[in-house]
Amino acid sequence: MSDQANLSEGKEKRKREILYLILIFLMLCSNGLLGWFWWKEKGIVKIITIEKENVKDAAEIVKQELIALSAQYENLKTDNQQMNEEIEAKKQEIGKLQKQLEKHKDDAYIIAKLKRETETLRAIMQHFVVEIDSLNTLNKNVIAEREVVKKELKTEKSKNTQLTKEKEDLQGTVNIASMLKAVGLSVSGIDVKKGGKKQIPTNKAKRCDRIRIAFTLAENMVAKKGDRIIYARIVTPDGKEMTQADDSTHIFKFGKSKGYWATKKTVNYINENTDVVLFAIPKEGEFFLNGKYIIEVNTDGVPIGSATLELE
């Protein structure tokens, strides 16, 4: 009876030992699993922290770019009233972007969008710089030419000098008087329907198939008769020049600059009011963007009219 008790007690003892081993094994597994979850969670937290830091850095970069851009727009000075109004509108846009950045400084999507808009405003600012420089150069040349004429008038010593100077002055006056002017300039987006038979004005970028540019070459009895090539230069909302091809055949001169023409037309000018209509279409595979388009009409190497078009 004693042996059976001992045997029974031994079996119970082994069962307890096995149970203890199982419990220990389960505890080790549990601890290991908890450790793995902790390690994984720590990695996720680290990734989130890095992403937040990246967003913070990107927001700071955009903030500094907007500050610099605002200062650059403040430095744009011109006597052209229309251009001053456009510059002021862009300064207000910068202010709005700065407010959006402050409000959404932790939103990566908004920050990326603000960065793109900042780059667009910078491209437009660069275009303003070129235009203002052209205007300033023209004004300086006019002032310089006026001073030269004054000096020549004061230093004339003979009748021949006087006659030569008068001839030069007359030629300068004729050149200015003979310049053509585009009056009644209007631009609009066009939605083409029914295979081109129907053209409907639109201000929606996604519906716009072409830009219509219409004006009248004003009557000028001093201007030389004959064919004139009318160029339309269009700067898109992203600061690029609209053109059908990026090659030398699509480049023309205006003033002291060169650029791409979006469309052109040869017009026979006979010293009377001449209506002109041009259509500009985007390059194959491209579409019209939302925003403001700057349209400039040129002929004989000088701008004769300009306008803007806003597509939504």
SEMARKOL-890169 format. One record per residue (C-alpha): residue in three letters; x, y, z. Coordinates in steps of 0.1 Angstrom, whole numbers, plus 5000, padded with zeros to 4 digits. Layout:
% residues N
 voza    X    Y    Z
  ALA    X    Y    Z
...
//
This chain:
% residues 312
 voza    X    Y    Z
  MET 5000 5000 5000
  SER 5029 5023 5007
  ASP 5045 5016 4973
  GLN 5013 5025 4955
  ALA 5011 5057 4974
  ASN 5047 5065 4965
  LEU 5040 5057 4929
  SER 5009 5079 4928
  GLU 5028 5107 4945
  GLY 5056 5104 4920
  LYS 5031 5107 4891
  GLU 5015 5138 4906
  LYS 5049 5153 4911
  ARG 5059 5148 4874
  LYS 5025 5162 4863
  ARG 5032 5193 4883
  GLU 5067 5196 4869
  ILE 5054 5193 4833
  LEU 5027 5219 4841
  TYR 5053 5242 4855
  LEU 5074 5238 4824
  ILE 5044 5245 4802
  LEU 5036 5276 4822
  ILE 5072 5288 4820
  PHE 5073 5282 4782
  LEU 5040 5301 4778
  MET 5054 5330 4799
  LEU 5085 5331 4778
  CYS 5065 5331 4746
  SER 5042 5358 4760
  ASN 5072 5379 4770
  GLY 5088 5374 4736
  LEU 5056 5384 4719
  LEU 5052 5415 4740
  GLY 5088 5424 4733
  TRP 5082 5421 4696
  PHE 5051 5443 4698
  TRP 5070 5468 4718
  TRP 5099 5468 4693
  LYS 5074 5472 4663
  GLU 5055 5500 4681
  LYS 5087 5517 4688
  GLY 5096 5516 4651
  ILE 5062 5530 4641
  VAL 5066 5558 4666
  LYS 5101 5565 4652
  ILE 5088 5566 4616
  ILE 5059 5589 4626
  THR 5083 5612 4644
  ILE 5106 5614 4614
  GLU 5077 5621 4591
  LYS 5065 5649 4614
  GLU 5100 5663 4614
  ASN 5101 5662 4576
  VAL 5068 5680 4573
  LYS 5080 5706 4598
  ASP 5112 5712 4578
  ALA 5092 5714 4545
  ALA 5068 5740 4562
  GLU 5098 5761 4574
  ILE 5113 5760 4538
  VAL 5080 5772 4523
  LYS 5077 5798 4550
  GLN 5111 5813 4542
  GLU 5105 5811 4504
  LEU 5072 5831 4509
  ILE 5090 5857 4530
  ALA 5117 5861 4504
  LEU 5091 5862 4476
  SER 5071 5889 4494
  ALA 5103 5910 4497
  GLN 5110 5905 4460
  TYR 5075 5916 4450
  GLU 5079 5947 4473
  ASN 5110 5957 4453
  LEU 5091 5957 4420
  LYS 5087 5993 4410
  THR 5071 6006 4378
  ASP 5050 6035 4366
  ASN 5027 6012 4347
  GLN 4994 6013 4365
  GLN 4981 5980 4351
  MET 5012 5962 4361
  ASN 5012 5977 4396
  GLU 4976 5964 4400
  GLU 4988 5929 4390
  ILE 5018 5930 4413
  GLU 4995 5941 4442
  ALA 4972 5912 4435
  LYS 5001 5888 4436
  LYS 5013 5903 4470
  GLN 4978 5896 4484
  GLU 4980 5860 4471
  ILE 5013 5856 4490
  GLY 4997 5869 4522
  LYS 4969 5843 4518
  LEU 4994 5815 4512
  GLN 5013 5826 4544
  LYS 4980 5824 4564
  GLN 4972 5789 4549
  LEU 5007 5777 4558
  GLU 5003 5789 4594
  LYS 4969 5771 4596
  HIS 4980 5739 4580
  LYS 5017 5737 4589
  ASP 5014 5700 4599
  ASP 4995 5689 4567
  ALA 5020 5675 4542
  TYR 4995 5677 4513
  ILE 4987 5714 4519
  ILE 5024 5722 4523
  ALA 5032 5705 4490
  LYS 5004 5725 4473
  LEU 5016 5758 4488
  LYS 5051 5750 4476
  ARG 5038 5746 4440
  GLU 5018 5778 4442
  THR 5049 5796 4456
  GLU 5070 5784 4426
  THR 5043 5797 4402
  LEU 5043 5831 4419
  ARG 5081 5832 4416
  ALA 5079 5824 4379
  ILE 5054 5852 4374
  MET 5076 5876 4395
  GLN 5105 5868 4371
  HIS 5083 5877 4342
  PHE 5074 5910 4359
  VAL 5112 5917 4363
  VAL 5118 5912 4326
  GLU 5088 5935 4317
  ILE 5098 5962 4341
  ASP 5134 5960 4329
  SER 5122 5964 4293
  LEU 5100 5994 4303
  ASN 5129 6010 4323
  THR 5153 6005 4294
  LEU 5128 6021 4270
  ASN 5123 6050 4293
  LYS 5160 6055 4298
  ASN 5166 6054 4261
  VAL 5139 6080 4255
  ILE 5154 6102 4282
  ALA 5189 6097 4268
  GLU 5178 6105 4233
  ARG 5160 6136 4246
  GLU 5192 6148 4263
  VAL 5213 6141 4231
  VAL 5189 6162 4211
  LYS 5191 6190 4236
  LYS 5229 6190 4235
  GLU 5229 6189 4197
  LEU 5206 6219 4196
  LYS 5229 6238 4220
  THR 5261 6229 4202
  GLU 5251 6234 4166
  LYS 5277 6255 4148
  SER 5266 6256 4112
  LYS 5237 6255 4089
  ASN 5246 6220 4077
  THR 5246 6208 4113
  GLN 5212 6223 4119
  LEU 5198 6208 4088
  THR 5212 6173 4097
  LYS 5198 6175 4132
  GLU 5164 6186 4119
  LYS 5164 6157 4095
  GLU 5173 6132 4123
  ASP 5146 6146 4145
  LEU 5121 6144 4118
  GLN 5131 6108 4111
  GLY 5127 6099 4147
  THR 5093 6115 4148
  VAL 5082 6096 4117
  ASN 5094 6063 4132
  ILE 5074 6068 4163
  ALA 5044 6080 4144
  SER 5046 6051 4120
  MET 5043 6025 4148
  LEU 5011 6004 4146
  LYS 4987 6001 4176
  ALA 4963 5973 4185
  VAL 4931 5989 4198
  GLY 4901 5972 4213
  LEU 4922 5942 4223
  SER 4901 5914 4237
  VAL 4909 5878 4247
  SER 4887 5849 4256
  GLY 4887 5811 4261
  ILE 4869 5792 4234
  ASP 4851 5758 4237
  VAL 4849 5743 4202
  LYS 4817 5723 4194
  LYS 4805 5702 4165
  GLY 4839 5697 4148
  GLY 4848 5734 4149
  LYS 4815 5747 4135
  LYS 4804 5762 4168
  GLN 4827 5782 4191
  ILE 4815 5791 4226
  PRO 4833 5815 4249
  THR 4843 5799 4282
  ASN 4863 5808 4313
  LYS 4867 5772 4323
  ALA 4902 5757 4318
  LYS 4890 5722 4313
  ARG 4865 5732 4286
  CYS 4889 5756 4268
  ASP 4902 5744 4235
  ARG 4918 5776 4223
  ILE 4924 5812 4232
  ARG 4908 5838 4208
  ILE 4927 5871 4204
  ALA 4909 5899 4186
  PHE 4919 5936 4180
  THR 4920 5963 4154
  LEU 4952 5976 4138
  ALA 4944 6013 4140
  GLU 4944 6036 4110
  ASN 4978 6053 4106
  MET 4985 6072 4074
  VAL 5022 6076 4083
  ALA 5028 6038 4086
  LYS 5043 6019 4058
  LYS 5019 5998 4037
  GLY 5024 5961 4032
  ASP 5024 5927 4050
  ARG 5029 5926 4087
  ILE 5036 5895 4108
  ILE 5015 5897 4140
  TYR 5029 5876 4168
  ALA 5010 5867 4200
  ARG 5031 5858 4230
  ILE 5013 5840 4258
  VAL 5028 5835 4293
  THR 5009 5806 4311
  PRO 5000 5806 4348
  ASP 5031 5785 4356
  GLY 5054 5812 4341
  LYS 5061 5794 4308
  GLU 5057 5807 4272
  MET 5030 5789 4253
  THR 5043 5775 4219
  GLN 5037 5747 4195
  ALA 5073 5737 4194
  ASP 5105 5745 4214
  ASP 5127 5752 4183
  SER 5142 5782 4166
  THR 5113 5785 4141
  HIS 5090 5795 4169
  ILE 5112 5822 4184
  PHE 5108 5859 4175
  LYS 5123 5892 4187
  PHE 5105 5919 4207
  GLY 5125 5949 4218
  LYS 5159 5936 4230
  SER 5145 5902 4240
  LYS 5136 5869 4224
  GLY 5108 5845 4232
  TYR 5084 5819 4218
  TRP 5053 5829 4199
  ALA 5020 5810 4206
  THR 5004 5820 4173
  LYS 5011 5844 4144
  LYS 4994 5858 4113
  THR 5004 5877 4083
  VAL 4982 5908 4077
  ASN 4982 5931 4047
  TYR 4981 5966 4062
  ILE 4969 5995 4040
  ASN 4968 6024 4064
  GLU 4932 6018 4075
  ASN 4915 6001 4104
  THR 4922 5964 4100
  ASP 4905 5938 4121
  VAL 4927 5909 4132
  VAL 4917 5876 4149
  LEU 4942 5850 4161
  PHE 4937 5816 4178
  ALA 4962 5800 4201
  ILE 4961 5763 4209
  PRO 4982 5743 4234
  LYS 5010 5719 4223
  GLU 4997 5684 4214
  GLY 4992 5664 4246
  GLU 4990 5695 4268
  PHE 4960 5713 4282
  PHE 4951 5748 4295
  LEU 4959 5753 4332
  ASN 4938 5772 4358
  GLY 4950 5807 4364
  LYS 4960 5839 4347
  TYR 4974 5841 4312
  ILE 4994 5871 4300
  ILE 4989 5878 4263
  GLU 5011 5903 4244
  VAL 5007 5912 4207
  ASN 5038 5922 4188
  THR 5048 5933 4153
  ASP 5078 5950 4138
  GLY 5098 5939 4169
  VAL 5077 5960 4194
  PRO 5047 5952 4216
  ILE 5015 5969 4203
  GLY 4990 5957 4229
  SER 4986 5934 4259
  ALA 4958 5918 4280
  THR 4952 5891 4306
  LEU 4929 5861 4306
  GLU 4917 5842 4338
  LEU 4907 5806 4334
  GLU 4891 5788 4363
//
